[in-house]
Amino acid sequence: MKGLENKSVAVTGCCGTVGGELVRQLLEDYKVGELVGLDNNETEMFFLQQGHKDHDNAKFFLSSIRDRERLIELFKGVDTVFHAAAYKHVSLCEHSPFDAVQTNIIGVKNVIEAAKECGVERVIFTSSDKAVNPTNVMGTTKLMGERLMTAANCARKGEGPIYTSTRFGNVLGSRGSVIPIFLEQIRKGGPVTLTDRKMTRFIMSIKEATNLVIDSSAYAKGGEIFVTKMPVIRIVDLAQVMIDQMASHYGHKPENIEIITIGTKPGEKLYEELMSDEETGRTYELENYFAVLPSYRSLYREINYEYTGVVSTKVDNPYHSANEPALSQAELSDFLQRNNLLEESLPARHPAERFWEA
């Protein structure tokens, strides 16, 4: 994508799965002029810094998005901000809702204000499918983050930043995702635990998620939410495919590894939504994405929402994993192999047990 070459970019949450891939692509593939990485994870920041030691244009800083003044200091001279820092685990946010608000809502507000203060051109916020009709704290904070981004764009004057959001499905292979959990369970000979056999999910690879974020910075007119078109899987099929592919690797017979159901965790949905019924009336379909236009567009200017590669300006059905055809097990197996999801996850050890605190 043109437009980022020789630009100064900042990535919050640069030590996370998506943030780390953003850093890699922006430095290696997009040849940005300067990259400023921000995170509060000291250990991971050290390893990230060492991994990019050959890039003299990359600078990494320990910081928190809860600290507005620190963000203003680090955003000076930055053209584009990719905001990927967030609390993302549903159960942890349920137990610490006030902290989730501080990071996922107040943190977004701080990024918005710091970007405005520093004359940043664009701010891209990474949201979640759990923001659609949320049933838990994490999803609710992500929805509020989207609303803040849209409101900031609606109220912007002069040459202030363009604010845009991107909405992800499940990033397979990311930290805390189900793949490393299933792998460790298979390594131990089972059982593989499912929350519910009827559960469906939208899926994407880390590379696809990162492409969505970067593409959004080019498409953005302001205030919209970009959603990637992505396949749907049944989680029970994922478990079975992984058993079939990986059991022998760990010295087990696939038929000897049992799949058991342990029940859903608090606030968890059986399906995922990437678009609500209300949003369909203001959504454009592009070749690879949906663009959900803001209901309140701008107080001070007319925004022309024209994109290249528009398939349709009318979308009838909300993007809902229970209503979309799921990949077959063969197609799912091909997806995992094509994206190297199992091989890349093999060295990492992950707890095999899952439990939900009351």
Order of alpha helices (4+ residues) and beta strands (2+ residues): beta-alpha-beta-alpha-beta-alpha-beta-alpha-alpha-alpha-beta-alpha-beta-beta-alpha-beta-beta-alpha-beta-beta-alpha-beta-alpha-beta-beta-beta-alpha-alpha
